[in-house]
Amino acid sequence: MRKLENSELDRKSIETFKNSKKTPLILVLDDIRSSHNIGSVFRTADAFLIEKIFLCGITATPPNKEIHKTALGATETVAWEHHEDVLEVITKLKKDNVTTLAIEQVESAVFLQNFKVEKNKKYALVFGNEVYGVSQDAVALCDGCIEIPQLGTKHSLNISVSAGIVVWDLFKQFND
């Protein structure tokens, strides 16, 4: 086995990325405090050709030194918008026929391993604050909730880790 050189990885240019067919996923980040988490989500979104990121509430926006540190340029490829009110974003997405799913621990949540995408649908995944999670108002407005099963003593994951896990799982399903 030989480690591949960067020149062998067939990376897309910014223009090619922007013109590529996107995975029908939108990420909604609400009140994310850590710019490093935001940058990491941008990088994940770039890796899996995510359609767009909505940055809501106190979530920082590019250009931002700390976001750039972890995004490594993904803020130049992934489309994004900032909105103050996550509830307005969720409402607009639903009007646009996007299925909205909070990633949260709630009654009647579907465990990630049991969630099946419908390939003809577009989904928006709502991720909440590092301490408080997705707000109850946002959860109530969403079409459903996905929970990542956790078996240890902690019952929360870092938001960027959660985004990576859920995006990868849904991306695999769209590409099966």
Salt bridges, closest charged atoms under 4 A:
GLU8 OE2 - ARG2 NH2 2.69
GLU51 OE2 - LYS122 NZ 2.88
GLU66 OE1 - HIS36 NE2 2.64
GLU81 OE2 - LYS52 NZ 2.32
GLU81 OE1 - HIS83 NE2 2.65
ASP96 OD2 - LYS92 NZ 2.62
GLU118 OE2 - LYS121 NZ 3.49
GLU130 OE1 - ARG33 NE 3.76
ASP143 OD1 - LYS94 NZ 3.41
